């Protein structure tokens, strides 16, 4: 089981769009996928076709120990993957987790019990360094960082990299940056191309080859409760996320081969 947190401390950079569409694209490729919605706004939950209002079982109950993962997960009615859904109740977990044992490790422990159920677990983190984000980073093997190619995005990136380094040093030795995904990309913009080139220069092969363009069809899909890769699979944005899923599968395959070589 490979667990990836999709994180960026800046809001509105396409974390949820990436989480939902990568989950759907990996499921289409025949992988067993679990999407964890750790954002109290519950946008990933809605984007998967699950009604967040009136949820009786959510990731909140899981984190505070009221329900096991097997009772919280739901299958997305729109796609062939499982979801740990979230709604506003999750905001209360921030306060309650402070007084619980192993508060940063609650999600990690719950996922470990189901480590043979899934090939990929994707964690949609909220846009802040909160106890919820910390749970996501402590459970993950790596972080996927969606990035707009804008000046302010570069500013926020250094903060996120420092956060990941601290979590790696103090709480999760497995944690590393898997890669940076350039989203909402406009190839006609000089600034987008300049920032993109800077990212490649600084991070090298940590920058995914896939470029996700700005796309109206991707933006429309959540209002129908359907991932963009299923809503209009021929749209440029959908095609980009399908390509990104293949890139992720290839990267994971390469890591496994390298690990086998190192062990032999």
Secondary structure as GFF3:
##gff-version 3
##sequence-region A 1 264
A	DSSP	beta_strand	2	6	.	.	.	ID=ss1
A	DSSP	alpha_helix	15	28	.	.	.	ID=ss2
A	DSSP	beta_strand	33	37	.	.	.	ID=ss3
A	DSSP	alpha_helix	43	47	.	.	.	ID=ss4
A	DSSP	alpha_helix	59	63	.	.	.	ID=ss5
A	DSSP	alpha_helix	69	72	.	.	.	ID=ss6
A	DSSP	beta_strand	74	75	.	.	.	ID=ss7
A	DSSP	beta_strand	82	84	.	.	.	ID=ss8
A	DSSP	alpha_helix	90	97	.	.	.	ID=ss9
A	DSSP	three_ten_helix	103	105	.	.	.	ID=ss10
A	DSSP	alpha_helix	106	112	.	.	.	ID=ss11
A	DSSP	beta_strand	120	124	.	.	.	ID=ss12
A	DSSP	alpha_helix	131	139	.	.	.	ID=ss13
A	DSSP	beta_strand	142	148	.	.	.	ID=ss14
A	DSSP	alpha_helix	151	170	.	.	.	ID=ss15
A	DSSP	beta_strand	177	185	.	.	.	ID=ss16
A	DSSP	alpha_helix	190	203	.	.	.	ID=ss17
A	DSSP	three_ten_helix	204	206	.	.	.	ID=ss18
A	DSSP	beta_strand	207	213	.	.	.	ID=ss19
A	DSSP	alpha_helix	216	221	.	.	.	ID=ss20
A	DSSP	three_ten_helix	222	224	.	.	.	ID=ss21
A	DSSP	alpha_helix	228	231	.	.	.	ID=ss22
A	DSSP	alpha_helix	236	263	.	.	.	ID=ss23
###
